Amino acid sequence: MALNVIIVSSEMVPFAKTGGLADVSGELPLALKKLGMNVTLFMPLYREVIAKGFKVDPTGVEVSVPLGKRTVTAQVWKGSREGIPVYFLKRDEYFDRTYLYTTPEGDYFDNLERFIFFSRGVVEAITALGLKPDIVHCNDWQTGLIPAYLKTVYNPALPSTASLFTIHNIAYQGLFPAELFDLTGLPADIYNPEGLEYWGQLNLLKSGIIFSDIVTTVSEGYSREVQTPEYGCGLEGILQKRSRDLFGVLNGVDYSVWNPETDKLIAANYSRSDLKGKAACKKDVLKEYSLKLKPGAPLIGIISRLADQKGFDILVDAMEELMGMDLGMVVLGTGEKKYHELFEELSGRYTGKLGVKITFDNSLAHKIEAGCDMFLMPSRYEPCGLNQIYSLRYGTIPVVRATGGLDDTIDDYGGGEGNGFKFRDYSAAALAEKVGTAVAVYRDKKAWQELQKKAMQCDFSWDRSARRYMELYNRALTKLRGEDI
C-alpha cells in the first residue's frame, strides 16, 4: 500500500529559500515519489513565490485559523513540483514580505503569530481538502507545533496520522515569551518543563521533539551530538529521553544539478575518466578573483555563511600560516559583519593569493566547486553539510573538521584510503596542519588523481535517504497504530 505523506516546510526549492532546509524539503519529495509514495507539500505563499513567476492558483478553499481569542482566515492556493501537488497558505498580512523570517535589523516581531497561523492552518487545510495522510513530515521550529496539534486539538479528526519531525539545526529553536502561549490554542496543561516550556519561554522546536512519533536529524553523527551538552543547545536532556525514537538520516544531493559532466555553469565539463576540463575551470576561477598563483599551486575554495559556527574564528587565526604555504584561496559568502570586514582586510593583505567576494552567487558557487583543488569546511558543528558532498563529485577534495555530517561523509586520507582530509581538534593549529598534509599529497600528482577519482565515485543521492525515511515513516505508523504497515 502506497503511503500518503505530507511534507510541511517553511521554505522549499524552487519556490523560496534561505538555506539547506529548502533543498531538503524540495528534493526529498521527488525521491519519495519515485519509491511509489503519494506525496503532498505545504508551505506559505511568500512574496518571493509570486515574484519568481511560479504558476500558483487559488483553490477556492478558505480555512479559519484560531489565534488566541480571534480567528483569521487563510486562502489555500495550489501549484506543483514536478507533478507533486504543492499547497500554499496565503495571507498577505503574514507572508507578503521581502524576507522570510528576518530582516537585516532582526527577526520579524510577529514570527510566533505567523508560524502558529501556518502550522494550525496546514492542519485545518488538510481536513478541509479531505486529505488523509498517513504521515505528516514536519521540519524545524516553524512547523514544531503541528505534532502537538495532531496529538491534542486535532486528534479526533486525524487519529491515525503519525508525525515525523526533522531537526535541521538545533541552534534555531523558535523561542518566544511565555505569555503568548495562549495564541497556540493548545491545552494549557502542556505548558510545563516536560512540555513546551523552556526556562520560562515557549519553545517550538521542543514541541516538535516531544509530540512527534519519530524525530530525525540530518546526519547520524548529528543525532548523537545533539544528545550531548556541547551540541544539544539545552535540549540534550529531552533528546536523550527520546533516544529510542531519534534517528539520523543524511541529506541527499541532486546530481542532476551538481555534476561536472553536465553542469552548464562551469567553464568546461569533465568526468572521473577524463579530468582535463578541470584545469580550464581552475583558470576561470582564478580570473574571476584576479588571482595569480605559481604553476602547480593548489587552490582552496570556501562557500559558506561567514559565522563562528562555520569555523571562521579558527580560520582567521590560521590565515597567516595558510598564506605562508604555496597555495591560493577563494571565499564566497555573507554573514557576520566582523567577518565581512576581516576578510576584506585579509584579501588586501594577501593580494594575488586570497580572493574574497562578500555575496551569494549560485553561478560562481558552481565555478568554485569545479575550479578549486580542495574545499575547506572547518565547522564548529555541522548538522549535515552539502558542499563537502558536492565537492566530492567535482573531484575537489574536502578538508573538514570531524563533526556531524562532515564526519559521516568524509574518510580521512591515509595509505591510499579515504576520500578527503579530516581533523578533530577545533583549533587553528589542527586546521593548518591538515591543510599542510593535503598540500603535500597534492604535490604527488598520481596519488592526487587517484584520490580525486575515488572521491568522484562516492554516491550520496537522494534515493538512499528516501528509502531510510520510508522505513522511519513505517516505524512511526507502527508506533502510533500498533500494527505493521
Phi and psi in degrees as a GROMACS rama.xvg file:
@    title "Ramachandran Plot"
@    xaxis  label "Phi"
@    yaxis  label "Psi"
@TYPE xy
-71.4335  131.51  ALA-2
-75.5531  144.52  LEU-3
-97.2373  111.507  ASN-4
-116.683  128.056  VAL-5
-108.977  125.975  ILE-6
-107.57  124.439  ILE-7
-115.525  128.882  VAL-8
-149.304  148.719  SER-9
-78.9486  -8.5652  SER-10
-157.434  150.341  GLU-11
-161.612  143.412  MET-12
-74.5159  146.709  VAL-13
-93.0686  8.515  PRO-14
-77.4234  -48.4117  PHE-15
-157.087  140.699  ALA-16
-150.87  137.547  LYS-17
-121.094  -19.6871  THR-18
-166.42  -160.497  GLY-19
-64.18  -24.8841  GLY-20
-54.4404  -41.028  LEU-21
-64.9054  -38.8878  ALA-22
-63.266  -46.0553  ASP-23
-63.9163  -49.9065  VAL-24
-72.907  -15.6026  SER-25
-92.6703  -30.5859  GLY-26
-95.4048  -37.6432  GLU-27
-55.6906  -42.5194  LEU-28
-57.7653  -34.5045  PRO-29
-65.0607  -40.5373  LEU-30
-69.967  -37.5457  ALA-31
-64.8346  -39.3717  LEU-32
-61.7589  -39.4475  LYS-33
-64.0729  -25.8679  LYS-34
-84.0216  2.09073  LEU-35
96.1887  8.12428  GLY-36
-82.9662  151.418  MET-37
-90.7721  111.457  ASN-38
-115.151  136.817  VAL-39
-131.485  143.055  THR-40
-117.607  149.209  LEU-41
-132.851  137.7  PHE-42
-156.927  167.099  MET-43
-72.3807  153.688  PRO-44
-91.4939  87.6834  LEU-45
-77.3992  161.713  TYR-46
-55.725  -37.3766  ARG-47
-59.2203  -36.0297  GLU-48
-64.1389  -44.8615  VAL-49
-67.9742  -43.5107  ILE-50
-61.7783  -31.1481  ALA-51
-78.5446  -7.8311  LYS-52
82.6769  19.8677  GLY-53
-68.7512  145.889  PHE-54
-78.7991  103.771  LYS-55
-131.561  137.326  VAL-56
-134.196  150.877  ASP-57
-67.4467  141.764  PRO-58
-88.5681  -14.9912  THR-59
88.901  -9.52181  GLY-60
-86.6989  133.008  VAL-61
-129.314  134.621  GLU-62
-119.646  150.112  VAL-63
-96.525  130.34  SER-64
-119.494  111.761  VAL-65
-67.2588  133.232  PRO-66
-130.076  92.5168  LEU-67
64.0518  -123.063  GLY-68
-89.1233  -6.29861  LYS-69
-115.39  165.798  ARG-70
-126.221  132.54  THR-71
-120.676  155.816  VAL-72
-103.137  150.006  THR-73
-126.36  131.956  ALA-74
-88.4515  138.062  GLN-75
-99.3232  119.185  VAL-76
-108.998  164.24  TRP-77
-138.706  138.614  LYS-78
-136.389  -159.758  GLY-79
-150.436  156.699  SER-80
-128.737  96.2582  ARG-81
49.8149  50.1255  GLU-82
87.3433  -5.55274  GLY-83
-94.6592  127.77  ILE-84
-66.157  136.262  PRO-85
-123.874  116.812  VAL-86
-97.3338  137.424  TYR-87
-117.943  134.06  PHE-88
-91.3155  123.002  LEU-89
-109.467  122.664  LYS-90
-155.666  107.038  ARG-91
-59.6822  -32.9298  ASP-92
-53.6235  -33.5821  GLU-93
-102.871  -30.8643  TYR-94
-120.643  -8.16381  PHE-95
-85.6768  71.2253  ASP-96
-135.908  161.108  ARG-97
-65.5675  -40.9968  THR-98
-114.071  162.54  TYR-99
-79.2773  -48.6522  LEU-100
-126.304  -29.7957  TYR-101
-148.979  146.966  THR-102
-100.611  172.393  THR-103
-58.2048  -20.4192  PRO-104
-89.0281  -11.0258  GLU-105
139.433  -179.425  GLY-106
-65.0783  151.807  ASP-107
-61.361  138.958  TYR-108
-64.9101  -25.3942  PHE-109
-108.886  28.0662  ASP-110
-59.3139  -36.1723  ASN-111
-62.565  -48.6126  LEU-112
-61.695  -40.6003  GLU-113
-60.4564  -42.3932  ARG-114
-93.9705  -14.8707  PHE-115
-65.7007  -47.8739  ILE-116
-55.8365  -46.0891  PHE-117
-65.3076  -48.8995  PHE-118
-63.4954  -48.9502  SER-119
-71.2784  -33.4317  ARG-120
-63.4131  -36.8813  GLY-121
-62.2049  -46.0811  VAL-122
-65.6527  -39.4888  VAL-123
-61.6777  -41.7002  GLU-124
-67.1058  -37.5529  ALA-125
-57.6848  -45.2085  ILE-126
-72.6617  -39.853  THR-127
-65.0022  -34.2185  ALA-128
-83.037  -7.47029  LEU-129
75.0637  21.2634  GLY-130
-73.7946  145.932  LEU-131
-126.808  75.6459  LYS-132
-73.9606  140.204  PRO-133
-77.7659  -39.6653  ASP-134
-131.8  136.875  ILE-135
-112.353  117.002  VAL-136
-99.3761  110.867  HIS-137
-103.162  154.399  CYS-138
-135.858  118.348  ASN-139
64.3409  176.765  ASP-140
-60.2768  -28.0741  TRP-141
-62.842  -21.4268  GLN-142
-116.693  12.1501  THR-143
-65.3534  -20.1756  GLY-144
-80.109  -19.2794  LEU-145
-59.8846  -46.9955  ILE-146
-57.9836  -34.5009  PRO-147
-67.381  -42.1699  ALA-148
-61.8701  -41.4865  TYR-149
-65.1302  -31.0694  LEU-150
-86.8724  -14.3747  LYS-151
-124.58  -91.1287  THR-152
-56.4278  -39.7802  VAL-153
-105.558  11.0198  TYR-154
-61.5321  -38.4005  ASN-155
-61.9677  -32.6148  PRO-156
-82.2162  -32.0155  ALA-157
-132.231  58.8838  LEU-158
-68.0103  -22.6644  PRO-159
-104.394  10.5965  SER-160
-93.5496  120.034  THR-161
-92.4125  164.484  ALA-162
-131.126  144.836  SER-163
-124.176  133.068  LEU-164
-120.136  124.132  PHE-165
-105.266  126.803  THR-166
-93.2173  114.996  ILE-167
-90.768  -31.7212  HIS-168
-158.109  110.648  ASN-169
-70.7725  -12.0401  ILE-170
-69.9686  -20.7494  ALA-171
-105.36  106.131  TYR-172
-114.014  -11.5303  GLN-173
68.6253  65.7311  GLY-174
-97.0097  132.076  LEU-175
-142.643  160.183  PHE-176
-58.9574  140.552  PRO-177
-59.8695  -33.6863  ALA-178
-67.1604  -10.3225  GLU-179
-93.0361  2.48538  LEU-180
-55.8717  -37.5397  PHE-181
-59.0723  -23.5336  ASP-182
-61.5088  -25.9011  LEU-183
-70.2392  -28.6117  THR-184
74.1437  9.84783  GLY-185
-82.0174  158.174  LEU-186
-57.0829  135.852  PRO-187
-60.2988  -29.3624  ALA-188
-73.894  -5.15607  ASP-189
-92.9381  -1.50179  ILE-190
-90.2513  89.4692  TYR-191
-157.587  172.168  ASN-192
-60.2155  -24.0199  PRO-193
-87.7108  -5.69361  GLU-194
-117.021  -125.301  GLY-195
-86.9864  -5.92824  LEU-196
-79.2103  138.613  GLU-197
-142.912  99.703  TYR-198
49.4828  48.4547  TRP-199
81.2886  8.05358  GLY-200
-126.316  163.271  GLN-201
-87.8538  127.579  LEU-202
-119.641  109.502  ASN-203
-74.3503  -32.9861  LEU-204
-65.8522  -40.507  LEU-205
-60.3395  -36.8483  LYS-206
-58.213  -45.9341  SER-207
-62.3803  -39.8629  GLY-208
-66.3739  -43.933  ILE-209
-72.8994  -42.6228  ILE-210
-95.8829  -13.3903  PHE-211
-76.4257  155.846  SER-212
-76.3755  -36.5906  ASP-213
-133.098  141.186  ILE-214
-116.326  135.763  VAL-215
-128.126  155.558  THR-216
-117.58  173.378  THR-217
-93.5849  17.7996  VAL-218
-166.695  157.308  SER-219
-66.2825  -41.0271  GLU-220
-59.9243  -41.9001  GLY-221
-67.9419  -31.7398  TYR-222
-63.9835  -30.7896  SER-223
-79.9293  -41.4086  ARG-224
-62.6781  -39.4032  GLU-225
-69.0785  -9.23465  VAL-226
-91.0151  8.13273  GLN-227
-113.519  152.725  THR-228
-58.9763  -31.7432  PRO-229
-64.9448  -36.3338  GLU-230
-118.465  -8.09267  TYR-231
-79.9128  -9.21331  GLY-232
52.1983  38.1422  CYS-233
89.5287  -8.98016  GLY-234
-106.168  11.1705  LEU-235
-62.4257  -33.3768  GLU-236
-64.7958  -47.7581  GLY-237
-67.6567  -32.642  ILE-238
-71.7054  -34.4263  LEU-239
-63.5578  -39.6546  GLN-240
-63.5015  -30.3653  LYS-241
-100.444  17.3125  ARG-242
-58.2266  -30.2898  SER-243
-69.5245  -21.0793  ARG-244
-110.28  12.6643  ASP-245
-108.481  126.264  LEU-246
-136.652  151.914  PHE-247
-105.429  129.409  GLY-248
-127.196  112.434  VAL-249
-64.029  134.762  LEU-250
-61.3466  148.227  ASN-251
-94.7258  177.471  GLY-252
-129.737  158.151  VAL-253
-95.9748  102.092  ASP-254
-76.6461  -4.62183  TYR-255
-78.0009  -19.202  SER-256
-99.3487  -42.8125  VAL-257
-107.907  84.2847  TRP-258
-153.505  114.886  ASN-259
-64.9621  -17.7253  PRO-260
-73.9337  -27.6104  GLU-261
-123.995  -5.55313  THR-262
-61.1542  119.328  ASP-263
-85.8418  -6.10438  LYS-264
-93.9266  -4.31715  LEU-265
-106.746  161.519  ILE-266
-64.7763  -34.9446  ALA-267
-152.49  142.051  ALA-268
-83.8162  152.894  ASN-269
-155.089  171.293  TYR-270
-143.889  175.524  SER-271
-61.6519  -32.7465  ARG-272
-88.1661  -13.0795  SER-273
-147.656  96.2636  ASP-274
-89.6586  3.66215  LEU-275
-57.5132  -35.4049  LYS-276
-63.9492  -18.7744  GLY-277
-64.87  -31.7536  LYS-278
-63.4448  -40.3502  ALA-279
-65.9519  -35.8982  ALA-280
-66.0186  -39.3547  CYS-281
-64.7763  -44.2812  LYS-282
-59.1555  -38.85  LYS-283
-65.1449  -43.1811  ASP-284
-67.266  -41.8135  VAL-285
-59.2294  -37.5204  LEU-286
-68.3717  -41.8993  LYS-287
-57.3109  -36.6068  GLU-288
-102.714  3.02764  TYR-289
54.6372  44.9728  SER-290
-101.933  149.953  LEU-291
-130.524  107.17  LYS-292
-104.688  157.502  LEU-293
-65.6971  146.601  LYS-294
-55.6702  132.512  PRO-295
88.2003  -3.40047  GLY-296
-80.8283  136.3  ALA-297
-74.8458  154.723  PRO-298
-116.357  126.414  LEU-299
-102.52  134.275  ILE-300
-109.399  146.908  GLY-301
-137.001  124.406  ILE-302
-126.542  115.183  ILE-303
-166.158  159.791  SER-304
-71.7851  130.176  ARG-305
-85.0691  93.42  LEU-306
-150.738  160.962  ALA-307
-55.8615  -41.5098  ASP-308
-54.4563  -32.7629  GLN-309
-85.4812  5.08255  LYS-310
87.2401  17.2421  GLY-311
-73.4331  -19.7101  PHE-312
-66.6212  -45.2946  ASP-313
-75.6522  -27.7433  ILE-314
-65.291  -44.7012  LEU-315
-58.851  -42.3689  VAL-316
-66.0789  -25.1976  ASP-317
-92.7558  -7.1794  ALA-318
-59.9516  -40.158  MET-319
-61.0506  -43.943  GLU-320
-68.3958  -40.2636  GLU-321
-64.034  -44.3505  LEU-322
-70.5593  -14.3747  MET-323
-79.6224  -12.373  GLY-324
-85.4239  165.505  MET-325
-85.0985  79.0459  ASP-326
-156.397  167.449  LEU-327
-123.151  164.461  GLY-328
-145.655  138.231  MET-329
-124.136  139.082  VAL-330
-124.508  134.874  VAL-331
-134.285  125.007  LEU-332
159.683  173.49  GLY-333
-133.584  165.334  THR-334
169.89  -130.07  GLY-335
-71.4127  137.988  GLU-336
-55.8716  -37.5375  LYS-337
-61.4328  -34.2942  LYS-338
-79.3473  -29.597  TYR-339
-56.618  -49.8342  HIS-340
-68.8763  -41.9856  GLU-341
-62.0898  -45.5838  LEU-342
-75.3438  -29.1328  PHE-343
-66.3755  -38.2954  GLU-344
-67.5343  -42.1928  GLU-345
-65.8346  -36.0022  LEU-346
-66.6203  -32.0821  SER-347
-70.8882  -33.8815  GLY-348
-73.0887  -34.8427  ARG-349
-114.579  51.1105  TYR-350
-55.9878  134.086  THR-351
91.2379  -18.1689  GLY-352
-115.01  -29.6012  LYS-353
-123.411  120.811  LEU-354
-114.103  134.402  GLY-355
-131.877  131.332  VAL-356
-128.094  112.922  LYS-357
-87.7691  81.2636  ILE-358
-168.023  174.404  THR-359
-119.156  130.546  PHE-360
-141.674  108.051  ASP-361
-61.2016  -41.731  ASN-362
-61.5851  -44.5398  SER-363
-67.6618  -32.29  LEU-364
-59.9537  -43.0527  ALA-365
-64.0814  -41.9636  HIS-366
-61.4957  -40.4357  LYS-367
-66.3536  -44.2273  ILE-368
-58.4474  -38.5789  GLU-369
-82.8795  -33.4839  ALA-370
-93.5307  -12.2785  GLY-371
-91.7611  158.459  CYS-372
-89.3248  -31.2297  ASP-373
-137.063  158.974  MET-374
-130.88  125.818  PHE-375
-104.52  126.745  LEU-376
-137.118  88.155  MET-377
-93.0159  38.6526  PRO-378
-57.9574  143.312  SER-379
-66.5899  -44.6552  ARG-380
-147.273  154.127  TYR-381
-151.938  100.305  GLU-382
-50.2384  -46.8503  PRO-383
-135.248  -63.1355  CYS-384
83.2368  135.164  GLY-385
-117.784  -32.7118  LEU-386
-63.5896  -31.1704  ASN-387
-66.39  -31.4322  GLN-388
-74.667  -42.7988  ILE-389
-56.9858  -44.6598  TYR-390
-60.013  -40.7145  SER-391
-55.4897  -46.8029  LEU-392
-65.9032  -27.7621  ARG-393
-90.6646  4.00462  TYR-394
67.0234  25.1371  GLY-395
-105.477  103.404  THR-396
-72.3288  123.585  ILE-397
-72.0551  140.133  PRO-398
-119.675  111.495  VAL-399
-132.697  160.589  VAL-400
-87.2948  141.669  ARG-401
-77.1737  84.9525  ALA-402
-147.815  144.916  THR-403
49.6603  -131.895  GLY-404
-68.0588  -23.5972  GLY-405
-64.9642  -41.764  LEU-406
-67.5901  -34.695  ASP-407
-71.4977  -31.9256  ASP-408
-100.57  -20.7635  THR-409
-112.181  125.821  ILE-410
-104.051  129.167  ASP-411
-66.0268  134.714  ASP-412
-71.3804  137.347  TYR-413
-179.618  128.675  GLY-414
62.4032  31.8168  GLY-415
85.0321  -6.09904  GLY-416
-99.7425  163.833  GLU-417
98.1136  163.018  GLY-418
-123.618  8.09532  ASN-419
-176.23  -160.044  GLY-420
-128.67  137.142  PHE-421
-139.965  133.453  LYS-422
-123.882  151.263  PHE-423
-103.153  -42.694  ARG-424
-69.183  128.387  ASP-425
-82.4034  85.4357  TYR-426
-154.76  155.926  SER-427
-62.612  -36.4987  ALA-428
-64.9683  -43.9243  ALA-429
-66.5257  -39.3087  ALA-430
-60.3722  -52.1505  LEU-431
-63.2024  -38.6266  ALA-432
-62.9699  -41.9084  GLU-433
-71.6033  -36.1292  LYS-434
-62.3444  -40.9083  VAL-435
-60.423  -39.6106  GLY-436
-62.651  -43.6707  THR-437
-64.1421  -40.6967  ALA-438
-62.8815  -38.7359  VAL-439
-64.411  -41.2378  ALA-440
-67.1226  -37.1454  VAL-441
-57.9707  -32.4029  TYR-442
-69.2552  -20.925  ARG-443
-90.3831  92.8904  ASP-444
-59.588  -37.0821  LYS-445
-66.6598  -47.1948  LYS-446
-62.6244  -39.9095  ALA-447
-65.5666  -42.1715  TRP-448
-65.8787  -36.757  GLN-449
-64.8958  -38.8372  GLU-450
-64.5668  -43.1074  LEU-451
-58.6868  -45.9022  GLN-452
-65.6921  -36.478  LYS-453
-66.4976  -41.673  LYS-454
-63.506  -40.6155  ALA-455
-70.9035  -16.9295  MET-456
-92.8791  -1.83323  GLN-457
-64.5659  139.541  CYS-458
-120.479  111.544  ASP-459
-122.647  46.0148  PHE-460
-72.2148  163.597  SER-461
-67.8917  -21.0892  TRP-462
-57.4908  -45.9991  ASP-463
-63.3246  -43.3891  ARG-464
-65.1677  -41.5777  SER-465
-62.5709  -38.8973  ALA-466
-63.8743  -37.0478  ARG-467
-67.8237  -40.6313  ARG-468
-62.7993  -37.7692  TYR-469
-61.1878  -41.5259  MET-470
-60.2614  -42.6237  GLU-471
-73.5918  -32.314  LEU-472
-59.9856  -45.3526  TYR-473
-64.5584  -36.7753  ASN-474
-64.3663  -41.6543  ARG-475
-62.6566  -41.0427  ALA-476
-67.9078  -39.5954  LEU-477
-61.4702  -41.9269  THR-478
-63.5452  -41.9847  LYS-479
-74.9393  -46.8363  LEU-480
-96.5477  -12.7993  ARG-481
67.844  32.7292  GLY-482
-147.481  156.394  GLU-483
-79.115  137.417  ASP-484
